[in-house]
Amino acid sequence: MTPLRPNPRPLNLAFHSILCAIFVLAGCSAEEEKKANGSRGFFIPVELGSVSYRDRDDPLTTVGNLQATQTVSIAPEVAGKIVKMSVREGSQVKAGDPLFLIDPEKFQLERERARLEMLTAEHELEKEKAGLREEDRRRLEADKRAAESALELSLKELDRVKTLVSKGVVARSELDKAEDQTRQQAEALKISVAAVSASQRSREESIAQAQAALDIKRENLLIAELNLKKTDVRAPYAGVVISRQGEIGTVASTSTPVIKMAGVNVFTAVFQLPEKYRGKLSALKSVDFWIKEIDFKFRLDEDLDRLVRVIPASDIYSGSIWILVGLKKPAQELFPGLTFEATLHFKTRKNVLHVPSTALAITEQGSLLYVVKEGKAHPVPVRALKEQNGFVEVVDFTRQLTPKTELIVRGAGSVFPGASVMVSGA
C-alpha cells in the first residue's frame, strides 16, 4: 500500500501570491516617490533686491609738485588759421586776457549744424512719441521714391558733365558742382531710407532709438560749443609776453606754440591724470591741496576755467595728460619742489544707476546681472564702473532695468540663464 504524500501545490501558490504582492507594493512606492520628486522640481534659492538711483560726487585724488612759473609756450587747443593777435612782445597780460584768435568760422558752422541736428532729433523724438499716421508713412515712401529719382538724374547729369569736361567743352568747376549735387542727393536718399526704416520698427524701439540719437546730438552740440570757445585763446595767468611764434595768417596746430610768456609771482601745480578725464575738467568745481611735508592745506574754487590748463603727455602712448594749475598769489609757506596731494571735486552727477555689489556676476563675456522673470533667472548684460559703499555704478545699455525689476542680489553667482529660482522667505 503506497503511503499518502502531502500535495505541495497550495503552498507554492501561496508563496507566489506573497511575492507578487511585495513587487506590486514596491513598484507603487517607487512610482509615487518619482512623482513626488518630479512635482517638487529643482530650484536655486536666491534673495531679491532692486536697483537704486544715487548721486555721485566722484572725487579724484592724485599727487604732483609745485613748480616756479618761468616760461610757458601756449598753443591752441583747436587747429586753424590765426586771424587776430591781441598781444605783442613785452605785453603785460592778466589772467583771462585775450592772446590770439583762431578763425572761428568753421567752428561756428559746426555749432550751428550740431544745433540744427539736435533740433531735428528733438522733433523726431516727439514724432515717435506721438506715433506715425498712415498718411505719414505713405508720404515717407513717396519722399524715398522722389529721392531715388533725384539721385538717378544727378548721376546721369554727372556722367554727362564728365564727358563734356574730358572734351574741354565745359570748365572743371561744372564737374565739381555736379559731384556736389550728386553727394547731396545721395545724402537725401539715405535720410529718406532711414525715415522709412524707422517707420517700420516697433514704436517702443523707435522711441528708444530716437532718445539715444537725441542724446548723441546734444553731446555733439556741447563739443561744438566747447571747440568754438577754444578758438579764443586767453592767458592762463598774469604775466608778460616774451615772444610771438605765430602771426596773423599762420595755420597753427595743437602742437604749434604761438605765444611764449613768463608768469609773474605765480606758482604752478603740476600733476598727471588719465586721458579720459580731459573732457571732465569742464565740470571741475574745486581742487583741495594738501602738502604733507609742511602740513599746509588750501583750496582753489574760483576761476578754474582759466587757471587749469591741459598739456598732452610727450609720450602719446602713455594715456595720460599733464594738468597745470596756476596758483594766484601763493601763500608765503609755499616754495618750488614741494610735493602735494590734490583732490579734484567735480559737479555731482544726479540719479546715477546703481546695484548692490553682491548682485554683479563676472563672466568671461563680461558683467551680468540676473533678474527674475516668470520664476526663472534672466541675464542682463551691463558695464560695471565704480564701487562705493557696497553699491556698483552700472550702465544698462539694453535698457532692461527699472525700479520695479526683481533683481537677484544674493545667489547671482550660482544661477544660470533659465534656471528656476526660489526666493528665500517666499
Buried (B, 14 or more C-beta within 10 A) or exposed (E): EEEEEEEEEEEEEEEEEEEEEEEEEEEEEEEEEEEEEEEEEEEBBBBBBBBBEBEBEBEBEBEBBBBEBEEBBBBBBBBBBBBBBBBEEEBEBEBBBBBBBBBBEBBEEBBEEBBEBBEBBBEBBEBBEEEBEEEEBEBBBEBBEEBBEBBEEBBEBBEEBBEBBEEEEBEEEBBEBBBEBBEEBBEBBEBBBEBBEBBEEEEEEBBBBBBBBBEEBBEBBBBBBBBBBBBBBBBBBBBBBBBBBBEEEBEBEEEBBBBBBEBEEBBBBBBBBEBEBBEBBBEBEBBBBBBEEEEBEBEBEEBBEBBBBBBBBEEEEEEBBBBBBBBBEBEEEBEEEBEBBBBBBBEEEEEBBBBBBBBBBEEEEEBBBBBBEEEBBBBBBBEBBEEBEEBBBBEBEEEBBEEEBBBBBBBBEBBEEEBEBBBEEE
